[in-house]
Amino acid sequence: EYLVQQASPVRAIDTTAAGDAFNAGYLATRIGGGSLTQSVTAAQLLAAEVVQYIGAIIPRTADREVG
């Protein structure tokens, strides 16, 4: 059984890149040797972060820490 923690609610501004961000977070973590749980958690965090900005890219100036 896999235990994946529930993602925290965020204020979504633009969901344009939510799926792409989720996939990128999952694949980057998994390829980097992360477990399934770590990979899904990283994917949730990245998708939650990207939907808080307009467009498909998080600004470089954003104060954030993902993964």
N, CA, C and O atoms as a printed pandas DataFrame, in Angstrom:
     atom_number atom_name residue_name chain_id  residue_number  x_coord  y_coord  z_coord
0              1         N          GLU        A               1    0.843   -1.179    0.000
1              2        CA          GLU        A               1    0.000    0.000    0.000
2              3         C          GLU        A               1    0.890    1.243    0.000
3              4         O          GLU        A               1    1.865    1.322    0.747
4              5         N          TYR        A               2    0.547    2.188   -0.828
5              6        CA          TYR        A               2    1.289    3.438   -0.917
6              7         C          TYR        A               2    0.548    4.522   -0.165
7              8         O          TYR        A               2   -0.672    4.646   -0.270
8              9         N          LEU        A               3    1.291    5.301    0.589
9             10        CA          LEU        A               3    0.699    6.409    1.324
10            11         C          LEU        A               3    1.228    7.708    0.740
11            12         O          LEU        A               3    2.415    8.013    0.859
12            13         N          VAL        A               4    0.358    8.459    0.120
13            14        CA          VAL        A               4    0.719    9.755   -0.448
14            15         C          VAL        A               4   -0.061   10.796    0.320
15            16         O          VAL        A               4   -1.284   10.716    0.428
16            17         N          GLN        A               5    0.655   11.779    0.857
17            18        CA          GLN        A               5   -0.041   12.794    1.634
18            19         C          GLN        A               5   -0.878   13.684    0.730
19            20         O          GLN        A               5   -0.544   13.905   -0.434
20            21         N          GLN        A               6   -1.950   14.179    1.277
21            22        CA          GLN        A               6   -2.855   15.040    0.524
22            23         C          GLN        A               6   -2.183   16.388    0.302
23            24         O          GLN        A               6   -1.550   16.933    1.206
24            25         N          ALA        A               7   -2.325   16.919   -0.904
25            26        CA          ALA        A               7   -1.754   18.222   -1.220
26            27         C          ALA        A               7   -2.492   19.323   -0.471
27            28         O          ALA        A               7   -3.696   19.232   -0.233
28            29         N          SER        A               8   -1.760   20.352   -0.109
29            30        CA          SER        A               8   -2.368   21.511    0.556
30            31         C          SER        A               8   -3.107   22.366   -0.458
31            32         O          SER        A               8   -2.678   22.465   -1.608
32            33         N          PRO        A               9   -4.201   22.979   -0.059
33            34        CA          PRO        A               9   -4.939   23.851   -0.978
34            35         C          PRO        A               9   -4.110   25.085   -1.348
35            36         O          PRO        A               9   -3.370   25.617   -0.520
36            37         N          VAL        A              10   -4.239   25.525   -2.576
37            38        CA          VAL        A              10   -3.572   26.741   -3.042
38            39         C          VAL        A              10   -4.583   27.591   -3.802
39            40         O          VAL        A              10   -5.643   27.102   -4.194
40            41         N          ARG        A              11   -4.258   28.848   -4.007
41            42        CA          ARG        A              11   -5.110   29.738   -4.792
42            43         C          ARG        A              11   -4.652   29.659   -6.243
43            44         O          ARG        A              11   -3.663   30.288   -6.621
44            45         N          ALA        A              12   -5.358   28.899   -7.042
45            46        CA          ALA        A              12   -4.985   28.712   -8.448
46            47         C          ALA        A              12   -5.372   29.945   -9.257
47            48         O          ALA        A              12   -6.518   30.392   -9.223
48            49         N          ILE        A              13   -4.406   30.480   -9.977
49            50        CA          ILE        A              13   -4.604   31.644  -10.832
50            51         C          ILE        A              13   -4.771   31.201  -12.287
51            52         O          ILE        A              13   -5.631   31.709  -13.007
52            53         N          ASP        A              14   -3.940   30.251  -12.706
53            54        CA          ASP        A              14   -3.929   29.799  -14.093
54            55         C          ASP        A              14   -3.492   28.335  -14.109
55            56         O          ASP        A              14   -2.385   28.008  -13.680
56            57         N          THR        A              15   -4.358   27.463  -14.602
57            58        CA          THR        A              15   -4.050   26.024  -14.586
58            59         C          THR        A              15   -3.414   25.532  -15.881
59            60         O          THR        A              15   -3.366   24.328  -16.132
60            61         N          THR        A              16   -2.930   26.456  -16.700
61            62        CA          THR        A              16   -2.359   26.105  -18.005
62            63         C          THR        A              16   -1.343   24.971  -17.924
63            64         O          THR        A              16   -1.405   24.046  -18.734
64            65         N          ALA        A              17   -0.429   25.011  -16.995
65            66        CA          ALA        A              17    0.680   24.054  -16.972
66            67         C          ALA        A              17    0.587   23.035  -15.844
67            68         O          ALA        A              17    1.586   22.394  -15.517
68            69         N          ALA        A              18   -0.575   22.874  -15.251
69            70        CA          ALA        A              18   -0.694   21.983  -14.099
70            71         C          ALA        A              18   -0.273   20.548  -14.425
71            72         O          ALA        A              18    0.501   19.945  -13.682
72            73         N          GLY        A              19   -0.768   20.016  -15.506
73            74        CA          GLY        A              19   -0.431   18.639  -15.874
74            75         C          GLY        A              19    1.023   18.474  -16.260
75            76         O          GLY        A              19    1.670   17.507  -15.857
76            77         N          ASP        A              20    1.542   19.409  -17.035
77            78        CA          ASP        A              20    2.954   19.357  -17.429
78            79         C          ASP        A              20    3.860   19.455  -16.205
79            80         O          ASP        A              20    4.853   18.735  -16.101
80            81         N          ALA        A              21    3.513   20.351  -15.280
81            82        CA          ALA        A              21    4.315   20.508  -14.064
82            83         C          ALA        A              21    4.268   19.236  -13.221
83            84         O          ALA        A              21    5.289   18.798  -12.691
84            85         N          PHE        A              22    3.088   18.649  -13.099
85            86        CA          PHE        A              22    2.960   17.400  -12.342
86            87         C          PHE        A              22    3.856   16.326  -12.958
87            88         O          PHE        A              22    4.617   15.666  -12.252
88            89         N          ASN        A              23    3.762   16.158  -14.271
89            90        CA          ASN        A              23    4.576   15.149  -14.951
90            91         C          ASN        A              23    6.063   15.417  -14.784
91            92         O          ASN        A              23    6.836   14.487  -14.555
92            93         N          ALA        A              24    6.472   16.669  -14.895
93            94        CA          ALA        A              24    7.890   17.028  -14.754
94            95         C          ALA        A              24    8.388   16.731  -13.341
95            96         O          ALA        A              24    9.469   16.170  -13.164
96            97         N          GLY        A              25    7.601   17.107  -12.343
97            98        CA          GLY        A              25    8.005   16.834  -10.965
98            99         C          GLY        A              25    8.108   15.353  -10.672
99           100         O          GLY        A              25    9.036   14.902  -10.000
100          101         N          TYR        A              26    7.140   14.594  -11.188
101          102        CA          TYR        A              26    7.152   13.137  -10.979
102          103         C          TYR        A              26    8.363   12.501  -11.660
103          104         O          TYR        A              26    9.121   11.760  -11.035
104          105         N          LEU        A              27    8.532   12.799  -12.940
105          106        CA          LEU        A              27    9.614   12.166  -13.703
106          107         C          LEU        A              27   10.995   12.563  -13.204
107          108         O          LEU        A              27   11.883   11.716  -13.109
108          109         N          ALA        A              28   11.188   13.829  -12.887
109          110        CA          ALA        A              28   12.494   14.278  -12.400
110          111         C          ALA        A              28   12.863   13.565  -11.102
111          112         O          ALA        A              28   14.007   13.149  -10.917
112          113         N          THR        A              29   11.897   13.430  -10.215
113          114        CA          THR        A              29   12.169   12.773   -8.934
114          115         C          THR        A              29   12.374   11.279   -9.121
115          116         O          THR        A              29   13.277   10.693   -8.524
116          117         N          ARG        A              30   11.546   10.668   -9.940
117          118        CA          ARG        A              30   11.646    9.223  -10.168
118          119         C          ARG        A              30   12.962    8.864  -10.846
119          120         O          ARG        A              30   13.641    7.922  -10.438
120          121         N          ILE        A              31   13.319    9.623  -11.888
121          122        CA          ILE        A              31   14.583    9.375  -12.598
122          123         C          ILE        A              31   15.770    9.621  -11.676
123          124         O          ILE        A              31   16.810    8.976  -11.803
124          125         N          GLY        A              32   15.605   10.558  -10.749
125          126        CA          GLY        A              32   16.662   10.855   -9.787
126          127         C          GLY        A              32   16.765    9.847   -8.653
127          128         O          GLY        A              32   17.564   10.025   -7.733
128          129         N          GLY        A              33   15.965    8.797   -8.712
129          130        CA          GLY        A              33   16.055    7.736   -7.717
130          131         C          GLY        A              33   15.023    7.815   -6.609
131          132         O          GLY        A              33   15.075    7.034   -5.659
132          133         N          GLY        A              34   14.084    8.747   -6.716
133          134        CA          GLY        A              34   13.043    8.877   -5.697
134          135         C          GLY        A              34   12.052    7.731   -5.749
135          136         O          GLY        A              34   11.857    7.097   -6.785
136          137         N          SER        A              35   11.439    7.485   -4.619
137          138        CA          SER        A              35   10.416    6.446   -4.537
138          139         C          SER        A              35    9.133    6.938   -5.210
139          140         O          SER        A              35    9.031    8.100   -5.603
140          141         N          LEU        A              36    8.179    6.056   -5.332
141          142        CA          LEU        A              36    6.884    6.432   -5.894
142          143         C          LEU        A              36    6.243    7.535   -5.058
143          144         O          LEU        A              36    5.743    8.522   -5.598
144          145         N          THR        A              37    6.261    7.363   -3.746
145          146        CA          THR        A              37    5.663    8.359   -2.851
146          147         C          THR        A              37    6.385    9.698   -2.963
147          148         O          THR        A              37    5.734   10.740   -3.045
148          149         N          GLN        A              38    7.701    9.691   -2.968
149          150        CA          GLN        A              38    8.461   10.931   -3.111
150          151         C          GLN        A              38    8.169   11.600   -4.448
151          152         O          GLN        A              38    8.054   12.823   -4.521
152          153         N          SER        A              39    8.051   10.817   -5.483
153          154        CA          SER        A              39    7.815   11.345   -6.824
154          155         C          SER        A              39    6.438   11.987   -6.945
155          156         O          SER        A              39    6.300   13.059   -7.536
156          157         N          VAL        A              40    5.429   11.343   -6.395
157          158        CA          VAL        A              40    4.075   11.906   -6.441
158          159         C          VAL        A              40    4.005   13.169   -5.577
159          160         O          VAL        A              40    3.353   14.142   -5.955
160          161         N          THR        A              41    4.659   13.157   -4.445
161          162        CA          THR        A              41    4.675   14.343   -3.578
162          163         C          THR        A              41    5.356   15.513   -4.286
163          164         O          THR        A              41    4.845   16.632   -4.257
164          165         N          ALA        A              42    6.503   15.265   -4.920
165          166        CA          ALA        A              42    7.199   16.319   -5.666
166          167         C          ALA        A              42    6.326   16.830   -6.806
167          168         O          ALA        A              42    6.300   18.030   -7.079
168          169         N          ALA        A              43    5.616   15.933   -7.467
169          170        CA          ALA        A              43    4.731   16.309   -8.563
170          171         C          ALA        A              43    3.605   17.206   -8.066
171          172         O          ALA        A              43    3.281   18.210   -8.699
172          173         N          GLN        A              44    3.012   16.845   -6.940
173          174        CA          GLN        A              44    1.939   17.660   -6.353
174          175         C          GLN        A              44    2.449   19.050   -5.988
175          176         O          GLN        A              44    1.782   20.048   -6.260
176          177         N          LEU        A              45    3.617   19.118   -5.380
177          178        CA          LEU        A              45    4.176   20.403   -4.962
178          179         C          LEU        A              45    4.468   21.305   -6.154
179          180         O          LEU        A              45    4.169   22.499   -6.120
180          181         N          LEU        A              46    5.050   20.741   -7.201
181          182        CA          LEU        A              46    5.377   21.552   -8.374
182          183         C          LEU        A              46    4.110   22.022   -9.083
183          184         O          LEU        A              46    4.024   23.186   -9.475
184          185         N          ALA        A              47    3.145   21.157   -9.252
185          186        CA          ALA        A              47    1.887   21.559   -9.889
186          187         C          ALA        A              47    1.182   22.624   -9.060
187          188         O          ALA        A              47    0.649   23.587   -9.611
188          189         N          ALA        A              48    1.174   22.458   -7.748
189          190        CA          ALA        A              48    0.544   23.446   -6.870
190          191         C          ALA        A              48    1.243   24.788   -6.964
191          192         O          ALA        A              48    0.592   25.829   -6.875
192          193         N          GLU        A              49    2.553   24.784   -7.142
193          194        CA          GLU        A              49    3.303   26.029   -7.250
194          195         C          GLU        A              49    3.025   26.731   -8.578
195          196         O          GLU        A              49    2.797   27.940   -8.605
196          197         N          VAL        A              50    3.043   25.985   -9.668
197          198        CA          VAL        A              50    2.921   26.604  -10.995
198          199         C          VAL        A              50    1.538   27.202  -11.241
199          200         O          VAL        A              50    1.422   28.187  -11.971
200          201         N          VAL        A              51    0.502   26.639  -10.658
201          202        CA          VAL        A              51   -0.846   27.179  -10.895
202          203         C          VAL        A              51   -1.094   28.495  -10.161
203          204         O          VAL        A              51   -2.132   29.125  -10.358
204          205         N          GLN        A              52   -0.164   28.907   -9.329
205          206        CA          GLN        A              52   -0.309   30.164   -8.603
206          207         C          GLN        A              52    0.209   31.374   -9.392
207          208         O          GLN        A              52    0.208   32.496   -8.886
208          209         N          TYR        A              53    0.649   31.139  -10.629
209          210        CA          TYR        A              53    1.183   32.199  -11.482
210          211         C          TYR        A              53    0.492   32.177  -12.833
211          212         O          TYR        A              53    0.012   31.137  -13.282
212          213         N          ILE        A              54    0.448   33.329  -13.473
213          214        CA          ILE        A              54   -0.125   33.420  -14.823
214          215         C          ILE        A              54    0.894   32.862  -15.813
215          216         O          ILE        A              54    2.083   33.173  -15.740
216          217         N          GLY        A              55    0.413   32.034  -16.737
217          218        CA          GLY        A              55    1.289   31.433  -17.732
218          219         C          GLY        A              55    1.823   30.099  -17.249
219          220         O          GLY        A              55    1.477   29.631  -16.164
220          221         N          ALA        A              56    2.649   29.509  -18.046
221          222        CA          ALA        A              56    3.125   28.163  -17.770
222          223         C          ALA        A              56    4.494   28.116  -17.106
223          224         O          ALA        A              56    5.066   27.037  -16.954
224          225         N          ILE        A              57    5.035   29.275  -16.705
225          226        CA          ILE        A              57    6.377   29.310  -16.132
226          227         C          ILE        A              57    6.357   30.108  -14.834
227          228         O          ILE        A              57    5.777   31.192  -14.772
228          229         N          ILE        A              58    6.990   29.570  -13.806
229          230        CA          ILE        A              58    7.133   30.278  -12.544
230          231         C          ILE        A              58    8.220   31.335  -12.736
231          232         O          ILE        A              58    9.313   31.012  -13.202
232          233         N          PRO        A              59    7.940   32.579  -12.389
233          234        CA          PRO        A              59    8.971   33.624  -12.551
234          235         C          PRO        A              59   10.223   33.318  -11.743
235          236         O          PRO        A              59   10.134   32.776  -10.641
236          237         N          ARG        A              60   11.376   33.659  -12.278
237          238        CA          ARG        A              60   12.639   33.446  -11.555
238          239         C          ARG        A              60   12.672   34.210  -10.251
239          240         O          ARG        A              60   13.348   33.806   -9.305
240          241         N          THR        A              61   11.948   35.305  -10.196
241          242        CA          THR        A              61   11.944   36.148   -9.002
242          243         C          THR        A              61   11.035   35.623   -7.897
243          244         O          THR        A              61   11.009   36.184   -6.801
244          245         N          ALA        A              62   10.298   34.570   -8.167
245          246        CA          ALA        A              62    9.373   34.011   -7.171
246          247         C          ALA        A              62   10.166   33.436   -6.005
247          248         O          ALA        A              62   11.180   32.767   -6.201
248          249         N          ASP        A              63    9.699   33.699   -4.807
249          250        CA          ASP        A              63   10.333   33.166   -3.607
250          251         C          ASP        A              63    9.708   31.793   -3.339
251          252         O          ASP        A              63    8.603   31.701   -2.804
252          253         N          ARG        A              64   10.415   30.744   -3.710
253          254        CA          ARG        A              64    9.826   29.414   -3.603
254          255         C          ARG        A              64   10.896   28.363   -3.329
255          256         O          ARG        A              64   12.089   28.574   -3.544
256          257         N          GLU        A              65   10.418   27.234   -2.851
257          258        CA          GLU        A              65   11.266   26.070   -2.688
258          259         C          GLU        A              65   10.407   24.858   -3.009
259          260         O          GLU        A              65    9.466   24.538   -2.282
260          261         N          VAL        A              66   10.738   24.194   -4.095
261          262        CA          VAL        A              66    9.987   23.020   -4.521
262          263         C          VAL        A              66   10.954   21.844   -4.581
263          264         O          VAL        A              66   12.029   21.930   -5.175
264          265         N          GLY        A              67   10.542   20.727   -3.944
265          266        CA          GLY        A              67   11.341   19.523   -4.000
266          267         C          GLY        A              67   12.648   19.729   -3.411
267          268         O          GLY        A              67   13.461   18.805   -3.373
